[in-house]
Amino acid sequence: MAELRQVYGDRVNFVMLNVDNTKWLPEMVEYRVDGIPHFVYLNSDAAPIATAIGEQPRAILADNLDALIATAPLPHQQTLGRTSDLENDPLSRRAVIDDPRAHGSQVVN
């Protein structure tokens, strides 16, 4: 990201949120940040036009930034990259009781 920011920073604004800091909660909710990294591409009116979740190859990010600068459609919209592997997480194999009042806290082995 630092390299991309150095190359494109004079033409594109880069904003990075710290998801562990609650001061960014309104932005996390607005842009539905639900993965790390989470990329939101905004047009010149600050409206979101594409999202990518997970690690993205530099070439894909650069293609999208080039298109963003040219106000062209992004070639890699809604791309899903590598995300955390939950297979080894013991909780991912447990059934959760489907009770809205439980808020996912009741786990059945």
N, C-alpha and C positions, 0 to 999 in steps of 0.2 A: 504494500500500500504506500509506503514511503516513496518508493521509486515512481509509482504512478502519480502520486501527488506532486512530486518534483517535475515530472514531465507535463502534466496537465493542469497543475495548480493555478496557472495564470489565466486559464479559460474555464475551469470548473471549480465550484466550491466543494470541498470535502469536509464533511462533518462527521465526527466520530463520537458516539455516545457510550458512556460507561454504564452498562446495564446494572451494575452493583450500586449505583448512586441513584437514590429515589428522586433527585431533582430532575432526572430525565424521564420520569414515569409518564408524563403527558405525551411526550414524543414517542415513547415505546408503545403506548396504547394507540396513538393516532396512526402510526405506521405499522402496527401489528408485529412488532419485533418478537419473534418466537424462535429464533435460532441465532447462533453466533458462528461465524459472522453473518450479518443480515444486511444486504445492500438494497437501498431504495434509490431509484433514479427519479429525479424530479425535473420537470421541464422548466422553462424560463419563468413561468408563473407560479413555481413552487408546488405544482400538482404532481403527485406520484404517477409515473407512466410505466414503471416496471420494477420488479422485485427479484432478487436472487438470494437464496439461503444456502449457506454452506460455503466451503472453500471453492473459489473460482479460479480457473487458470488465468494467468496474467493476460494472455491473448484475448480471452473472452471479455475481460474487464476493459481492455484497451479498445476492442471493437465497439463495445457499448459506449465508451466515452467519446470515441471519434464520431459515432452517430449522434450522440447527445449534442455535441458541439455543432454538428451540421444540421441540427434540428430534423434529422431523418429518423425513421423507425429504428428502434434498437434491434440488431440482428439476433440477440440472445435474450429475449424476454422470458421471464418466469422460469429461468434456469434453476434447477436444483443441483447443488454441488454436494460434495462429501459432507456428511453430518456425523454426529456421534453415533457410535455403534452401541445399541442397547441390548444386544443379544446376551452379553455377559452380565447384564444387570439382573440380579435375582428378582427384583420387583417386577420386571417386564414380563415374567412368566407366571405371575400370580393373577388370579381373577379378582377384579374389583367389583364389589357389590354395586349394582346399578340403582342407587338411591340418591336423588338429588340433594337430600339433606346431609349425606355422608361426605360430600365434597371430595370424593375419591379416597377418603381416609380409612375406610373399612376394607381390609384386604383378606381374601380367603386363600389359604394355602392349597 
